[in-house]
Each structure stands twice: as C-alpha cells, then as structure tokens.
Amino acid sequence: MPSANAMRRTEILMFNGMDELDDGDVLTSG
C-alpha cells in the first residue's frame, strides 16, 4: 500500500527534521 509507505516516509522525515532542530538553534526561531 503506497499510502502507508508515504505516511511512514513522512513520519521519518518529520523525525529527522526534529532531530535537526534539536541539534541546531532553530527552535528559538520557531
């Protein structure tokens, strides 16, 4: 089911983005 794969990929991207925010000081900007 491509939908499930897309959702999982989106979750991974979101988690990766959160990790990047954790590493940087972008949290203050957002």
C-alpha positions in Angstrom: 0.0 0.0 0.0 1.8 3.2 -1.3 -0.3 5.3 1.1 1.2 3.5 4.2 4.7 3.8 2.7 4.2 7.6 2.1 2.9 8.1 5.6 5.9 6.2 7.1 8.3 8.2 4.9 6.6 11.4 6.1 7.0 10.3 9.7 10.7 9.6 9.2 11.2 13.0 7.5 9.4 14.7 10.5 11.5 12.8 13.0 14.7 13.7 11.1 13.6 17.3 11.0 13.0 17.3 14.8 16.5 15.8 15.3 18.0 18.6 13.1 16.1 21.2 15.2 17.4 19.6 18.3 20.9 19.8 17.1 20.6 23.5 15.9 19.1 26.6 17.5 16.2 26.8 15.1 13.8 26.1 18.0 14.2 29.7 19.1 13.2 30.9 15.6 10.1 28.6 15.6 
